[in-house]
Amino acid sequence: MQLRPDKPWTPLTAEAVARLPGQLGVYQIADADGAVVHINYAGGRSRFGLRSALEDELAARPAGHRFRVEINMQYMTRYQELLMLHQADTGSLPRDNAANPPPRLGRLSPR
């Protein structure tokens, strides 16, 4: 697995979310300009995994957002890794994660 996600972005629509599997994993949300605004995960307490997590995102966000997912059983580790990678690349957490940062986040030096 690569450190940086390379899957294409998908428009955050009801049709696209309905096609998602009910599996555990992580996801990223980008705004219309392509900036990552949120990184999160669908864990063991998610009703239907990634599908229900992205349904919640769809209900909370205006049109124009995009998403990409990674199915991953070690979703917490990958979630933290994606946050650390974003912070290393940009100098800050994504906008929505910065409002409620995780309690302990290490540092990653991917270069």
N, C-alpha and C positions, 0 to 999 in steps of 0.2 A: 504494500500500500504506500502511496505517495504521502508526503507530509502535507502538501497543499492540495486542496480539492481541485479536481480538473473536470468534473462533470459539467455539462451545459446547464445554464439557467432555464427554468421553466416558468411561464407566467403563473402567478398565484390566482388561479381560477377554481371554481367549484368542480369543473370537469377534470382538471388536472389532479386535484386533491382526491377526488373519488377513485382515481386509478391507482393511488398509492397502496402499498401493502400494509397490513396491520402488524408490522414488525418493529423492533426496537432500533434506534439509531439516532443520528444527529442531523440537524438541518441548519441551513443559513438562509436568511431573508435579505434581499437587496432591494433598494428603492429603484425608481425609474431611471435614475442616473447610473445605476450599477454599483453604488456604494453599499457595502454590507452594513446593515443597520441592526441585525439581531442574529445571534447564534444560540441555539438551544438544543434540547434533546427530547426524545420520546422514550421514557423509561418504563420500568415494570409497572408503574401505577397509571400509565396512559391507558385509556379505555381500549382503543384500537391502534396503539402504537403511533407510527408516523402519520397515518391518515387522520386520527383524531387531533393530534397536535397541530397539524397544518389546517384543519378545519377551524380550530380556535384562532390561529393566526389570520386566516381569511376573514373571519368575522370581525376581527379587531383592526384590520388595516384597510385603507382606501385602495381603490383600483390602481394598477400600475406596478405593484410589487412583484418580485420574482423569487423563486426558491430553488434550492438543490438539496438533495438528501444523500446520506450514506447509511446503509444498513450496517449496524455494528453492535455486537453483543457487549462490547466494552464501551458503551455509550458515554459513561461519565468520564473516563480517561480521555476519550476522543474529544468530548465537549471541552474539557479543560485545555487540551492540546490545541484545538482550533482557536480558543480565546487567547492563549499565549502566543500563537503564531500571528494572529491579527494584531496583538499589541506590539510584537516585535517588528512587524512590517510597517505599521502606521503610527506607533507611539501611543496609542490609546485603545480602549475597548470599543466595540461597536456602540453606537448611540444608545440603543435600548438596553444593552448590557451594562453600560456605565451608570445608568440610573439605579441599578440593583446588582452590584458586582458580587461575584462569589467570595466567600469569606477568606479563602486562601488560594492564591494563584501564584504558581512559580514563574520562573523566567525561562524563556526558550531562546536559544541563539541558533537559528536555522542556517546562518550563512557559513 
